[in-house]
Amino acid sequence: MISLTEVNRFTMEQDLKSHQYQVQLKSETFIIIKRGIVWASYVSSVLLLVVMLNAYYFDREYFEVELLGLKLLPLGLTLVFGLAAIRVLGIFHISVTQTYLYLGLLIISWCYLLIGLDSLSDSAMQGIESLTDVLVLVFALALFPNRNLMLLGILPFLTFGSIYHFTQYSATPIYPITKFLCFLGIVWSGQKIISGWFFKAVIRSIEKKKLLQQFKRLALIDGLTDISNRRHFDDVLIQEIKASLRNELPLSIIMVDVDFFKQLNDSLGHQAGDKYLKSIAAALNGALERPRDLVARYGGEEFVIALPDTDLTGAIRVAEKIKRAVAAAELKHPSSAVSAWVTLSQGVVQWQEGMEASELVAAADKLLYEAKANGRDRFCSE
């Protein structure tokens, strides 16, 4: 029968998982929006160039080119400084406030230019309404993951386009209003469909990343003791040997074995033996003080410790500390021939230039068995 505590624990785990998904989803959404704004900036640069060429070659008789330059200047400066900042800082280092400030300036600059194009010409400049429609599509695509932000981005252009059409072409507001509502409805419904695909893709991506992390953890971490496994230790040891050779710094390892562990399993059972292995692993981890020091389960009741930048004297001090830590844990051992508590045998060795990783481990293993032969509950060094 499931207890109330288990139900509450399950509910809390589900709430935590949901919260983690929401946080990651929000983060992924913001990254896509930033990339969309960068894309909209490049498209805006092309559109600005098109406006300048169109104004110079086809519409010079409608207004003075110098006045048009003043209208183009805010948008041009916004794009230049905005893209330069993105280039220098990097898209991932731009804050939420900076992103939305730049987006606001970009939209305002476009609105200022559109109003300026309309006010500068005695008759309608060719393409103003088409330009407005293109801007609606550009900002709708750039901001589609966030519906509210997308609406804030396109409403100024939809409103301007409707007013412009009414003042220039329509005798009644029916067509501009119809166009406004149709555009808004199409963009709204399209965003709903596309964002649904997007959110599903993001969730799949998050789940894939978590699955890969789990696989990586399974490949590197011992499932019982929650410390590094033999494969991870072997890889790290090879890298540490290279680092020691390159930097001319010492490297030592300690091979550790639980004394009379088979007898312990026979007397207390395998479940108790597993529990003891977890406690011993925790004691070994607690005896290490530096982030680069690594303890791993090497197999069965055998552990191994890598001590970078540590000579033999330093490694012996760690071995003594390990002995005290396991003694302090007071793990009863009814079948031990040397103590009423769990004890360890250790082999301590320092790497010498020219030694391969396998040779270093073999040397530590030899010293470990020497410690066992000399009565256990001790360490031997080279």
C-alpha positions in Angstrom: 0.0 0.0 0.0 1.4 3.4 -1.0 1.9 5.7 2.0 1.0 9.4 2.0 4.7 10.3 2.3 5.5 8.4 -0.9 2.6 10.2 -2.7 3.9 13.6 -1.4 7.4 12.7 -2.5 6.2 11.7 -6.0 4.2 14.9 -6.3 7.2 17.0 -5.3 9.4 15.2 -7.8 6.8 15.8 -10.5 6.5 19.5 -9.6 10.3 19.9 -9.6 10.6 18.2 -13.0 7.8 20.5 -14.4 9.6 23.5 -13.0 12.9 22.4 -14.5 11.2 22.0 -17.9 9.6 25.4 -17.6 13.0 27.0 -16.8 14.8 25.3 -19.7 11.9 26.0 -22.1 12.0 29.7 -21.1 15.8 29.7 -21.7 15.6 28.0 -25.1 12.7 30.3 -26.1 14.7 33.4 -25.3 17.7 32.1 -27.2 15.5 31.6 -30.3 14.1 35.1 -29.9 17.5 36.6 -29.8 18.5 34.7 -32.9 15.3 35.9 -34.5 16.0 39.5 -33.7 19.5 39.2 -35.2 18.0 37.7 -38.3 15.4 40.6 -38.4 18.3 43.0 -38.1 20.1 41.6 -41.2 16.8 41.6 -43.1 16.2 45.2 -42.0 19.7 46.2 -43.3 18.8 44.8 -46.7 15.4 46.5 -46.7 17.0 49.8 -45.7 19.4 49.4 -48.7 16.4 48.7 -50.9 14.6 51.9 -49.6 17.7 54.0 -50.3 18.1 52.7 -53.8 14.4 53.0 -54.6 14.3 56.5 -53.2 17.4 57.6 -55.2 16.5 56.0 -58.6 12.7 56.3 -58.7 11.3 58.8 -56.2 13.7 61.7 -56.1 11.1 64.0 -57.7 8.8 63.5 -54.6 11.2 64.9 -51.9 14.7 66.1 -51.1 17.2 63.4 -50.7 18.9 65.2 -47.8 15.7 65.2 -45.8 15.3 61.5 -46.5 18.8 60.9 -45.1 17.7 62.4 -41.8 14.8 59.9 -41.6 17.1 57.0 -42.5 19.7 57.9 -39.9 18.1 56.6 -36.7 17.4 53.2 -38.2 20.9 53.0 -39.8 22.6 53.9 -36.5 20.4 51.4 -34.6 21.4 48.6 -36.9 25.1 49.5 -37.0 25.5 49.8 -33.3 23.1 46.9 -32.5 24.8 44.4 -34.8 28.3 45.6 -33.7 27.3 45.0 -30.0 26.0 41.5 -30.9 29.2 40.8 -32.7 31.5 42.0 -29.9 29.6 40.6 -26.9 28.2 37.5 -28.5 24.6 36.5 -28.7 24.7 34.4 -25.5 26.1 37.3 -23.4 23.4 39.8 -24.2 20.9 40.2 -21.3 17.1 40.2 -21.5 17.0 44.0 -20.9 19.5 44.7 -23.6 17.7 42.4 -26.0 14.3 44.1 -25.5 15.8 47.6 -25.5 17.4 46.9 -28.9 14.2 45.4 -30.2 12.2 48.4 -29.1 14.7 50.8 -30.7 14.6 48.8 -34.0 10.8 48.9 -34.2 10.6 52.6 -33.3 13.3 53.5 -35.9 11.3 51.6 -38.6 8.1 53.4 -37.6 9.9 56.8 -37.7 11.2 56.0 -41.2 7.8 54.9 -42.5 6.1 58.0 -41.1 9.0 60.1 -42.6 8.6 58.5 -46.0 4.9 59.3 -46.0 5.4 62.9 -44.8 8.2 63.8 -47.2 6.3 62.9 -50.4 3.6 65.0 -51.9 2.2 61.9 -53.6 2.6 58.3 -52.4 6.0 56.9 -52.5 6.0 53.7 -54.3 6.2 50.6 -52.1 5.5 52.0 -48.7 2.5 49.8 -48.0 4.4 46.7 -49.4 7.4 47.6 -47.2 5.0 47.7 -44.2 3.6 44.3 -45.1 7.1 42.8 -45.4 8.0 44.2 -41.9 4.9 42.5 -40.4 6.1 39.2 -41.8 9.7 39.7 -40.7 8.9 40.5 -37.1 6.2 37.9 -36.9 8.8 35.2 -37.9 11.5 36.7 -35.7 9.4 36.8 -32.5 7.1 33.8 -33.1 8.0 31.8 -29.9 6.5 34.5 -27.7 3.0 35.4 -28.8 2.7 38.6 -26.7 6.1 39.9 -27.8 5.2 39.1 -31.4 2.0 41.1 -31.3 3.8 44.0 -29.8 6.3 43.8 -32.6 3.8 43.7 -35.5 0.9 45.9 -34.3 2.8 49.2 -35.0 3.3 48.1 -38.7 -0.2 46.7 -39.0 -1.7 49.9 -37.7 0.5 52.1 -39.9 -0.3 50.1 -43.0 -4.0 50.3 -42.4 -3.9 54.1 -41.8 -1.6 54.6 -44.7 -3.9 52.7 -47.1 -7.0 54.5 -45.8 -5.4 58.0 -46.3 -3.9 57.3 -49.7 -6.3 55.0 -51.5 -9.6 54.2 -49.7 -12.7 56.3 -49.5 -14.0 54.1 -46.7 -12.2 52.3 -43.8 -13.7 48.9 -44.7 -10.8 47.5 -46.7 -8.0 48.8 -44.3 -9.9 47.3 -41.3 -10.5 44.1 -43.1 -6.9 43.8 -44.1 -5.8 44.6 -40.6 -8.0 41.9 -39.1 -7.1 39.3 -41.7 -3.4 39.9 -41.2 -3.7 39.7 -37.5 -5.8 36.6 -37.6 -3.4 34.8 -40.0 -0.4 35.7 -38.0 -2.1 34.8 -34.7 -3.3 31.4 -35.9 0.0 30.7 -37.7 2.0 31.5 -34.5 -0.1 29.1 -32.5 0.6 26.2 -34.9 4.3 27.0 -35.4 4.9 27.6 -31.6 3.3 24.3 -30.9 5.8 22.6 -33.1 8.6 24.7 -31.6 7.8 23.8 -28.0 7.5 20.1 -28.9 10.9 20.3 -30.6 12.5 22.1 -27.6 11.0 19.5 -25.1 12.4 16.7 -27.2 15.8 18.5 -27.3 15.8 18.9 -23.5 14.9 15.2 -23.0 17.6 14.2 -25.4 20.2 16.3 -23.5 19.1 14.7 -20.2 19.3 11.3 -21.7 22.8 11.9 -23.0 23.8 13.2 -19.6 22.4 10.0 -18.0 24.3 7.9 -20.5 27.5 9.8 -19.8 27.0 9.4 -16.1 26.4 5.7 -16.4 29.6 5.5 -18.4 31.7 7.4 -15.8 30.1 6.8 -12.4 29.8 3.6 -10.4 26.2 2.8 -9.9 26.5 1.5 -6.3 28.9 4.0 -4.6 28.2 7.0 -6.8 31.9 7.7 -7.3 34.0 7.4 -10.5 34.3 4.0 -12.1 37.4 2.2 -13.4 36.9 3.4 -16.9 36.8 7.0 -15.8 39.8 6.6 -13.6 41.9 5.0 -16.3 41.1 7.9 -18.7 41.9 10.5 -16.0 45.1 8.8 -15.0 46.4 8.9 -18.6 45.7 12.6 -18.7 47.3 13.3 -15.3 50.4 11.4 -16.4 50.6 13.6 -19.5 50.2 16.7 -17.3 52.9 15.6 -14.9 55.3 14.9 -17.7 54.5 18.3 -19.3 54.6 20.4 -16.0 57.3 18.3 -14.3 55.0 17.9 -11.2 54.7 14.7 -9.1 51.8 12.3 -9.3 50.8 9.5 -6.9 48.1 6.9 -6.6 46.8 4.8 -3.7 45.2 1.3 -4.3 42.8 0.5 -1.5 41.2 -2.9 -0.6 38.7 -3.7 2.2 40.1 -6.3 4.5 38.2 -9.7 4.7 35.3 -8.3 2.6 34.2 -11.8 1.5 33.9 -12.9 5.1 31.9 -9.7 5.8 29.4 -10.6 3.0 29.2 -14.1 4.3 28.4 -13.0 7.9 26.3 -9.9 7.3 24.9 -10.5 3.8 25.4 -8.8 0.5 23.0 -5.9 1.2 25.1 -5.0 4.3 28.2 -5.3 2.2 26.8 -2.9 -0.4 25.9 -0.5 2.4 29.5 -0.7 3.8 31.0 0.0 0.3 28.9 3.2 0.1 30.1 4.3 3.5 33.7 3.5 2.6 33.5 5.4 -0.7 32.1 8.4 1.2 34.9 8.2 3.7 37.5 8.1 0.9 35.9 11.1 -0.8 35.9 13.0 2.5 39.6 12.4 3.0 40.4 14.2 -0.3 40.7 17.9 -0.1 41.4 19.1 -3.6 39.1 19.2 -6.6 41.5 17.3 -8.9 42.0 14.4 -6.5 39.9 11.5 -7.7 38.6 8.4 -6.0 37.2 5.6 -8.0 35.8 2.1 -7.4 38.2 -0.2 -9.3 36.3 -3.4 -8.9 34.5 -5.3 -6.1 35.8 -4.1 -2.8 38.8 -2.4 -4.4 39.2 1.4 -4.7 41.9 3.6 -6.3 42.8 7.2 -5.7 44.7 9.6 -8.0 46.6 12.5 -6.4 47.9 15.0 -8.9 50.7 17.4 -7.8 51.4 15.0 -4.9 54.7 13.3 -4.0 55.1 10.1 -2.1 55.2 11.9 1.3 52.0 13.7 0.6 50.3 10.5 -0.6 51.3 8.7 2.6 49.7 11.5 4.6 46.5 10.9 2.6 46.7 7.2 3.2 47.0 7.9 7.0 44.0 10.2 6.7 42.0 7.5 4.9 42.8 5.0 7.6 41.5 7.4 10.3 38.4 8.3 8.3 37.4 4.6 7.9 38.1 4.0 11.6 35.9 6.9 12.5 33.1 5.5 10.5 33.0 2.5 13.0 31.7 -0.1 10.5 31.4 -3.3 12.5 33.1 -6.4 11.0 32.3 -9.6 13.0 34.5 -11.8 10.7 37.7 -9.7 10.6 40.9 -11.3 11.9 42.5 -7.9 12.7 39.8 -5.7 14.2 36.2 -5.5 15.3 35.8 -2.8 12.7 36.2 -2.6 9.0 39.9 -1.9 8.0 41.7 -1.2 4.8 45.0 -2.3 3.2 46.6 0.3 0.9 49.4 0.5 -1.6 51.0 3.9 -2.2 53.2 4.7 -5.1 54.5 7.7 -6.9 54.7 7.9 -10.7 58.2 7.9 -12.2 59.0 9.2 -15.6 58.6 6.6 -18.3 55.9 4.6 -16.4 52.7 3.8 -18.3 49.4 4.1 -16.5 49.1 0.3 -16.4 52.5 0.0 -14.8 51.7 2.6 -12.2 48.5 0.8 -11.2 50.4 -2.6 -11.2 53.0 -1.1 -8.9 50.3 0.2 -6.5 48.5 -3.2 -6.6 51.8 -5.0 -5.8 52.3 -2.8 -2.7 48.6 -3.4 -1.7 49.2 -7.1 -1.6 52.4 -6.5 0.3 50.3 -4.7 2.9 47.9 -7.6 3.1 50.8 -10.1 3.4 52.2 -8.0 6.3 49.0 -8.3 8.4 46.5 -5.9 6.7 45.1 -2.7 8.3 48.1 -0.8 7.0 49.7 0.7 4.0 52.9 0.0 2.1 54.8 2.4 0.0 57.7 2.1 -2.5 
